Amino acid sequence: MPIVSEIEKAIFEWAPKELAEDWDNVGLLCGSAEQEVTRLLVALDPFENVCLEAAERGAQLIVTHHPLIFVPPHSVTDRDSVGRCIMFLASHGISAINAHTNLDCAFGGVNDILANKLGLKDIHVIGMEKRDSQNRICGLLRAGSVEETDIMTFAQLVKETLSCPGIRLVDAGRPVRRVAVGGGACGSELVDVSDANCDTFVTADVKYNQFRDAVDLGVNLIDAGHFETENPVCKALAAFLRERFPTIEVLLSEKHSDPIKYLI
């Protein structure tokens, strides 16, 4: 039966640890590397509801995009959510692995999946480039082309395709032809998007000043939501693990969801 460390190794083969940002925390963050796994649960976030779901569904491992431990804790107690999650997982013999910015950057990872889901053609890396063990070009952002349209029509497509409850955007006055994507909080990469001659950028968690900067740079900017731009990777991650470990039952979380709600 596969053990936790073998699953971690397989994930790092797809999304090498070296692709992660220096500030990130990826890999096995809770549990035993030697634990046997017959069932695992894939989710975007290791929140308390997902930890409870893993126990209820008999999983020995959760595999998530976001890390359980992001900032090193000074203590592990029931006084905060991270402490409660760690204590709960430990008491139920459940381990936790994540692939965060390494999966954002990886070939076929978060942003390749997002670009394909939005129908981009001729997809390639823009901005800072890295290389994986197979010498493939990797990086945080992807860009590609779409059939020319206007920003409102394209934003509606994004909303429907990603099942976004709402969209924030600025219209920089340019038709949509060349689109960049960065799942999650990539508003700080706006200059790289402009330098790559993209007229439109789809990302999330955009700050007020970044919307203003987008107008000045002539880039249509769409904030489609952190959860919505990254969640498509979960199905791909589950499919990858099912293929690599056919003896393990791989479950996709039914409990994880966007914690942000919209009053329409």
URSUL-V803568 format. One record per helix or strand. SS is the DSSP state (a for helix, b for strand). FROM is the first residue (numbers start at 1). TO is the last residue. Records with the same first field share a line. If there is no record, write none. Layout:
SS->FROM-TO  FROM-TO
This chain:
b->3-3  27-30  36-36  39-43  61-64  95-98  121-131  137-149  168-170  176-185  200-204  220-223  249-252
a->4-14  17-19  48-56  81-91  101-105  110-117  151-161  187-195  208-217  226-230  232-244
